[in-house]
């Protein structure tokens, strides 16, 4: 019996949902903040060697990772999630079963590639409902068994030109994909979505990363900030300004204020909270600090009216 049959999808639910047969049309890549910045700067999710217990770890096959799973108790991969259309990812490709890795929740891995790997791996047929991924010919929907972690290994870069959405998720409080043996080493362990978004946006701002090319993921069609931008901005402002005794003279729109708020963001994004608060004291009050922060982040994401962000 093929290994993948142990993880086969169930039948679509007539009412509600069936966790063993969940429909999906998008897949995502979730990463820690530093890696997410690298992805933005590269303009793609770049493939890399497989280093864990995979049977591919002794071969020179480079892969990018995507998955349809959503983890309500937090993602061990980080806080920043990039979404892509699954149809676009698989068009014209070949599919191969790689393995099931015995993590706490078993990870079922399928290679998606342009290259003929018939001599190395077993071909996987998604039209047959015998594995963790099924393309139902009767309704045209893709389904997966959500009782397991389904990991698609893409043997190619995944360009951000195909990006459908960026959002922020919770990092798992106990598990980390980077620090598997010692999760406590991860500075983002247990960080919730809005704080993760705040760390990402402030890291981008102080690193000179231009997110305006991705403005549609942060700004609504009516020109107002999306929820992801609002929640991350408010998280930054509240965390930094809480219990600060404002005693300075800086106003929100001066060049000096902009320079200082960038310094605040730098301290915040690298976890130097006391330093961030000391710098924050240089502002006249919370409103002027909020305005300066809104100006910096609005410019970075391409929001025309920073007041729209400051007033959220």
N, C-alpha and C positions, 0 to 999 in steps of 0.2 A: 504493500500500500504506500502511495506517495505520502511523504511527510506532511504536506500541506492539508491533507484530508482530515487531520486531527483538529484543524482549526476552521473547518468549513462554515460558511455563512448559514444562517437559518432561513426561514421564509419571511417575506415582508409582512408586517403586522397589518391586519385589517382595521384595527383601532389602536390608537396610541402609538407605541413604538416597541420594537423588539431589539434589545441590545445586541443580539447576535446577527442582526440584519439591518444595519443602519445605512440609509442612502447618503451619498455625498457627491458633490460636483466640484469641490475645491480641495486642495491639499496645501499644507503650510510648512514653513521652516521656522523654528523658534530658536533664538540664540540669546546668549548673554550680551550685555551692552557693548563691550569692546568688540566682539565679533560682529554685532549688528552695524557698528560704525564702519568696520572694514568692508562689510557687504555693500553699504551705501557708497563708499568711496570707490570700490571696484566696479560697481554697476551690475553685479551679479553675485549669485551664490556659487563660489568656486568649488569644484570638486577636489577631494583630498583622499589620501590613502585611508584604509580602514585599519584601525589599531586594536580593536577589542578581540574577543574570542572568535570572530568571524572566520569562516573558511577562506575569505578573500584577503585576510591580513598578510598572507605570504605571497600575494600576487601584486602586480603593479597596476591594478585597476583603481582608477580614481572615481569617486562618486560624490554627488550632492544628495542631501537627505531631505525627504518630504514625507508628510503623513497626514491622513484625514482625522486622526484622533484629537479630541479635546479633553483635557484632563481637568476636571472640576476641582480637584484637590491640589492643583498646582503642577507646573511643568518642570521637569528636571533639566530641561535644556536652556532655561533662561526666561526673560520677560518680554522680549521683542519678537513679534510674530509677523512673518511675511506670507501672504496668501496668493495662490496661483490657481488658474483654471486647470482642472485635471485633464480636460479634453485637449487643451493646448500642449500639455506636458507629454501625453502618450501618443499623439498623432504620428502615425507612420513608424512606430517603434516596435521592437521585439521585447518579449517579457520572459524572464527566467526566475524560477524559484531558487533562492540562495540558501535559506536556513530558517530555523526558529531558535532564537537565543534564549536561554533559560534565565532571564531576569526575574524579579519578583512577579511582574506581569510579563508573560512570554512575548518576545518581539519577533513577529513574522516578517521576513525580508524578501522583497521581490526586486530584481534588477530590471530596470527599463533602459534600453540601449539601442543604438544604431548598429552595433557590432554583432556579428554572428558568434555566439558563445555556445553553440550546440555541443561542442566537444568538451566543454567545461561544466556546463550546468544543464539542468532539466528545463525544457521549455514549459512555460506556464500559460494555460489557456483561460483567460478571464471569462469566456463565454460559458464555461462549465462551472456549475455552482458547487464545486467540490473543494474549494479553498477559501482563504480569508478575504479574497477580493473576487467579486462576481459582477459581470456586466450582463444585466438581464435584458435579453433581446426583445422580450415582450413589451417592456415599458421604456427601454432605453436608459434606465438608471443604473448607476454604479452603486454597489452595496459592499459593506465590509463588516466583519465580525468585531464589534466594539468591545468584546470581552478580552481582546488581545491588543497589543500595540502593533499596528501595521506600518511598516517602514518601507517606503519606496526608495531604492538606491538608484539615482539618476546618473548614468555614465556620461555626463556632460555638464557644462555650466548651466545654471538657470538664470537667464538675464532678467534684470528688474524691469526691462521694457514690457515684460508680460505680467508685471505685478498688478494684482487686483485690489489689494488692501494691506495696510499696515495697522496693527493694533497691539495692545499691551495686555499681557496675561500675568497671573501669579506664578512666581517661582516656587517650586515645592519646598516645604519646610524641612524635609529630611533627606532628600535625594538630589544629587547634582550630576549631570552627565560628564562634566569636566573633572570634578573631584570625586570620583566614584568611591574610592576607598576611604576618603576623609572629607565628607561634604562640608564640615565646619570651616574648611579653608576657603569656601566660596563666599565672597563678600555680598553676593546677591541672594544667598540662601534664605528662603522665606519672605523675600521682598514681594509685596503685593503689586498689582498691576499699575496703579497710578504712580507709586513711588518709582517703579521700574521705568515707566514712561518719563518721569521727571529726570531721572538719572541719564536716560538716553538723550533727551532733548538738550539738557544742559551740557552733556559731553559733546554733542554735535556743535553747540554754539561756541564753546571755548576751543574746539578743534578746528574751527573754520569750515565746517561741513555745511554745504548748501542743500537744504531740504526743499527749496522752492520748486524743484522739478517734480517733487512728490506732493505738491500742495493739495491735490484733490483728496489725498488720504487724511489731511488735517483740516481742510476747509470745506464747508458745505457749498452747494451751488449758489446759495443766497449771500455768500461772502462771510458768513459767521463761522466761528471755530467749531470743529467737530468735538464730540464728547471726549475722545482720546486726548486731544490737545487741551481742552478745558480742565480735565481731571488732573493731567500731569502738571499743568501750570499752577493750578490751585494747590496741589500737593507741595510743589517747590516753595511757593510763597508762604504758605502756612507753616511748614516745617522750619523754614529759615527765620521767619519773623516772630515766631512764638516766643513770648517772654523777653523780647529784645527791648531794651530801653533806648529808644531813638533819641539821639542827642546831637546829631549833625546838622548840617545846613544844606546838604545836597538836595536838589529838586529832581523830579523824575526825568526831565528831558535834556539836561545839560550833557555835554560831551564827557565831563568828568564822571557824572553819574553812570553813564553807559559803561565806562571803563571799569568802575568799581563794581557794578552789578555783574559784569563778566568775571571779575575776580571772585565774587560771591558764588557764582555758578561753578567756577573751577573748584573751589573748596568743597562745595556741596557734592558735586559729582564724584569726587574722590574720597568722600566720607569724612572730610575735615569739618564737622559741624560747628565746633566751637569757633574755629577761624571764620567760618561763613557768618556766624552771628555777630562776631566782632566787627567785621566789615559792614554788616547790615546797619549797625549803630550809626554809621556815618551819614545816613539819610535823615531827612527832617522828620519823617513819619512813615507809617506803613503804606500810606497811599502813594507817596513819591517813590518808595522802593518798588511797589507793585507796578507802577507805571513804567519805570525803567526796565524792569524784567519783561514786561509785556512788549516793549519796543524791541528789545533784543530778540526774543523768540518769534515775534510776528515777522520781523525782517527775514529771519532765517527760513521760515516756512512759507513766506510769500503772502501773508495776511496783510491786506492793504490798510485796514484801520485797526491799529493796535488797541484802540479804546474798546473794541469788541471783546478782546481777550481780557483786558484789565477789569472790565465790569462783570465778568462771569463769577 
